[in-house]
Amino acid sequence: CRQLFRSPSMPSSVIRPILKRIDRPQDRDTPVKTKRRRSVAGTSSEEAAAEPVAWLLRSRSFSHAEIENLLSNDHQELIGDFSKAYLLQTVEGKHQDLKYISPEMMVAVLTGQFSSLIESCVIVDCRYPYEYEGGHIKGAVNLPMEQDVEEFLLKKPIVPFDASKRVIVIFHCEFSSERGPRMCRFVREKDRACNEYPHLHYPELYVLKGGYREFFPQYQTHCEPQDYRPMHHEDFKEDLRKFRLKSR
């Protein structure tokens, strides 16, 4: 019986333990367990060949999703095209996906403290025109509608003459709670759509924390006129209604 199952290339000493394991029903071996035991019972050369396979399996410590997550976390402090770190110091804000700067940091930019690194700083005031006319940060451009900001920033993108310097864009509204953050996201979305990833026209976007409402009381000298007109001003109810209809 043993001769019938014996392979010419297999030593007779190996057959005995294999046949014994097959004939022991009390082990209640599943086919998978039996197959594993048979592979262990091979020759020493077969055992050596099996070792690298087991070692390769043990080296797989990260899944594809985990690697992507690590890369994402690694880029969280880099600007939108991942080319360099954010220049301005940021603070905690309402929206975790956006980068906020304090009024103090805004003044540092306005007073030229970063002029050796920044060639152009665009301050986008997303408030309605009657708010802007009642008082705004010096040099800010009033772009309350999406088509306005797309026309101003993306139709003919601002390119620095000195490639080593940066173009940054800072958005704000009255409180920088809704309109400013929404416009910031809109610009990034449109910028992504017209560029091959990860390239961007404006990779460095910020939101002024607290908006004009927080900036004006501290730094009136950087505003013109030196006044503050809220969105819900009694004299401009009709203007508010008109612009809200447009923004829809």
Residue pairs with C-beta under 8 A, 6 or more apart in sequence:
2 12
2 15
2 19
5 15
5 19
6 12
6 15
11 43
14 41
14 42
14 43
17 41
18 38
18 41
21 27
21 29
21 34
21 37
21 38
21 41
22 34
29 37
39 46
39 50
40 47
42 50
62 70
75 82
77 85
77 86
78 84
78 85
78 86
79 85
79 86
79 203
79 204
80 188
80 191
80 198
80 200
80 202
80 203
80 204
80 205
81 198
81 199
81 200
81 203
82 198
83 203
86 99
86 204
87 114
87 117
87 118
87 166
87 168
87 204
88 99
88 101
88 105
88 109
88 114
88 168
88 206
89 101
89 102
89 105
90 99
90 100
90 101
90 206
91 100
91 101
91 102
91 105
91 209
92 100
93 99
93 100
93 176
93 207
93 209
94 176
94 177
94 181
95 181
95 207
97 185
98 181
98 184
98 185
98 205
98 207
99 205
99 206
99 207
100 176
100 206
100 207
100 208
100 209
101 170
101 206
101 207
101 208
101 209
102 209
103 208
103 209
103 210
103 214
103 215
103 218
103 219
106 123
106 137
106 170
106 208
106 215
106 219
107 219
107 222
108 114
109 118
109 121
109 168
109 170
110 121
110 137
110 138
110 139
110 222
117 165
117 166
118 165
118 166
118 167
118 168
119 160
119 161
119 162
119 165
119 166
119 167
120 158
120 160
120 167
120 168
121 167
121 168
121 169
121 170
122 141
122 153
122 158
122 167
122 168
122 169
122 170
123 137
123 139
123 140
123 141
123 170
123 172
124 140
124 141
124 143
124 149
124 153
124 169
124 170
124 171
124 172
124 180
124 183
125 132
125 136
125 137
125 140
125 141
125 142
125 143
125 172
125 173
125 212
126 143
126 144
126 149
126 171
126 172
126 173
126 179
126 180
126 182
126 183
127 136
127 142
127 144
127 173
127 174
127 179
127 212
127 231
128 144
128 231
128 239
128 240
128 243
129 142
129 144
129 239
129 243
130 229
130 233
130 236
130 239
131 174
131 212
131 229
131 230
131 231
131 233
132 140
132 142
132 144
133 229
134 225
134 227
134 228
134 229
134 233
135 212
135 216
135 223
135 224
135 225
135 226
135 227
135 228
135 229
136 142
136 212
136 223
136 224
137 172
137 212
137 215
137 222
137 223
138 222
138 223
138 224
140 172
141 152
143 149
143 152
143 183
144 179
144 243
144 247
145 246
145 247
146 183
146 186
149 183
149 186
149 187
150 186
150 187
150 190
153 169
153 187
153 201
153 202
154 187
154 190
154 191
154 194
154 201
157 201
157 202
158 167
158 201
158 202
159 167
159 201
160 166
160 167
166 204
167 202
167 204
168 202
168 204
168 205
168 206
169 184
169 187
169 202
169 204
169 205
169 206
170 205
170 206
170 207
170 208
171 180
171 181
171 183
171 184
171 187
171 205
171 206
171 207
171 208
172 180
172 207
172 208
172 211
172 212
172 215
173 179
173 180
173 183
173 211
173 212
174 211
174 212
174 213
174 230
174 231
175 210
175 211
175 213
175 214
176 207
176 208
176 209
176 210
176 211
177 211
180 207
180 208
180 211
181 207
184 205
184 206
184 207
187 202
187 205
188 200
188 202
188 205
191 200
191 201
191 202
192 200
194 201
195 201
208 215
212 228
213 228
213 230
215 222
215 223
216 223
216 228
217 228
220 226
229 236
231 240
232 240
